[in-house]
Amino acid sequence: MAFALVGLRLADITILKGRVSGSHVAAIVAPSHHRADIVDRNGELLARDLPVHDVYARPHAFWDKAQAAHDLAAVTHTSEKRLKRIFTHYNHDNAYVLIARKVTPDTQDKVMQLGLPGLDFVQSTKRYYPKGRAAVQVLGQTDPDGNGVSGLEYGLNAKLNDAKPGAQVKLSLDMRVQYAVAREVEAAREQYNARAAGGIVMNVDTGEIIAMVSLPDGITGNRELGNADPRRNRMTQDVYELGSVFKIFAFALALEDHTIRLDEEFPIGKGFKIGKYTIHDAERMPAEMTAKEILAESSNAGTAQIALRSGATRQREFLGELGLLRAPQAEIPETAAPLTPRHWGDIETATIGFGHGLSVSPLAFATAAAMVVNGGRRINPTFLKQSHDARGAQIIAPDVSVTMRNLLRYVVTDGTGKKADVPGYDVGGKTGSAEKPGRGGYIAHKLLTSFCAIFPSSDPRYLVFVMLDEPHGRVPVLSLAGHTAAPLAGKVIARIAPMLGMPTTAAVLNRAEEKS
């Protein structure tokens, strides 16, 4: 009789378990969709579905439910209290309950070694990111059901879901460049004890994002959340008054509309009075400066005068054409809209000219700056690899674009951007040191510093934008962008230019001599 009872019990467990009601069968059917791999532009694997299993059990099959709950909780790292509650109160003889989702093969072996009856393993998948924390905010994450919930995992959900086995989505990112930028940005953040930092590398002809870094990223281990939210991407989600890097647009507009000559002199020394306000410079300036010197030495008083020549209506129209008055359109969903002034009059025109009064995301700024130097043509930022030049309609005249490249080179050779120069690569660029707004006005010496670099300046291919939030120099003047963000940009370019196959000026000249 004992053997007969055991036999019946085994038959109940192994044969009759197939008589599960339809609803419970549906609960343990393996997912049918396959999610495509994500790779960088060189084919480096960034995300892939790996086969795992969900563990189900029939509590009715356990001889000792309390012991089964204890053993299963120990090997699957789930709550023993929850399992005991489920096993005790679940009365459906043929019903399966979920024990643990997406267990690894090692955990599956441990479960099987328990020798418990009534277990079932249902094939599932787990999204795996072999590069760990690299580009975490850009890539994003998936939910337990394999659907994207942030970053490109969400923005490219349609491309990634229900793909054929072996399918790949190729990004514009170059992980060699990504690692280099991340390392330099993190080193600068630590050196200057900054609250946060970030960087973008963009191809100015295609709009491709080659690298994007936002730190701190709150990641510990393989994409586990630390104290910060790893999904927060300061380069796309946050907006800032970026300060003097915005002077690029004031000068581009003035040259486009022929409202200035580069050798024209402007009164500077005592500041520029507008209404009841006087615009001063962070550092002492000469009594008069040419337009070219105003950009090189980053004079707010001079740039305000230049911006006012364009006027509010034209300034707003021009910034709109550059995409700075709307959220950037890209595959990543977390893009922030700018903060624009309610009233756009003379004072706002003057301050926006030197980067205060209009807050934009770093991605929006980088895209607009790329249009200024790429021949003056429209591009859209993209995280997907492009196979051709993607420049569109003309925004500014080609000769204005060439003049702006030369001016940005002059800023690096003779102005505030000297520490960004990299021998052999003809770097051009612009510093930005913006006082951060607070209650009752701007806070002195609480800065957001940035540098926008292009290389080579004669025919730019790449733009590098770096940013430091509240850097601390040994004295306040050493916290300005020329001493913090500019050297960071130079270090980034020195590391990534060889990776990107960019020849030095000397190599180009030698090649030309050999041909001649």
Salt bridges, closest charged atoms under 4 A:
ASP12 OD2 - ARG9 NH1 3.73
ASP37 OD2 - ARG48 NH2 2.84
GLU44 OE1 - LYS131 NZ 2.84
ASP49 OD1 - ARG127 NH1 3.14
ASP54 OD2 - ARG101 NE 3.99
GLU80 OE1 - HIS70 ND1 3.23
GLU80 OE2 - LYS84 NZ 3.25
ASP93 OD1 - HIS60 ND1 3.29
ASP106 OD2 - LYS110 NZ 3.63
ASP145 OD1 - ARG101 NH2 3.23
GLU153 OE1 - ARG35 NH2 2.90
GLU153 OE2 - ARG127 NE 2.92
ASP174 OD2 - ARG176 NH2 2.76
GLU184 OE2 - ARG495 NH1 3.45
GLU186 OE1 - ARG189 NE 3.44
ASP205 OD1 - ARG391 NE 3.68
GLU208 OE2 - ARG41 NH1 3.13
ASP217 OD1 - ARG133 NH2 3.02
ASP229 OD1 - ARG231 NE 3.17
ASP238 OD2 - ARG232 NH2 2.49
GLU241 OE1 - HIS356 ND1 2.89
ASP257 OD2 - ARG314 NE 2.78
ASP263 OD1 - ARG261 NE 3.22
GLU264 OE2 - ARG309 NH2 2.69
GLU317 OE1 - ARG314 NH1 2.65
ASP389 OD2 - ARG391 NH2 2.87
ASP421 OD1 - ARG409 NH1 2.94
ASP426 OD1 - ARG409 NH2 3.60
ASP469 OD2 - ARG195 NH1 2.96
ASP469 OD1 - LYS436 NZ 2.80
GLU470 OE2 - LYS436 NZ 2.89
GLU470 OE2 - LYS446 NZ 3.89
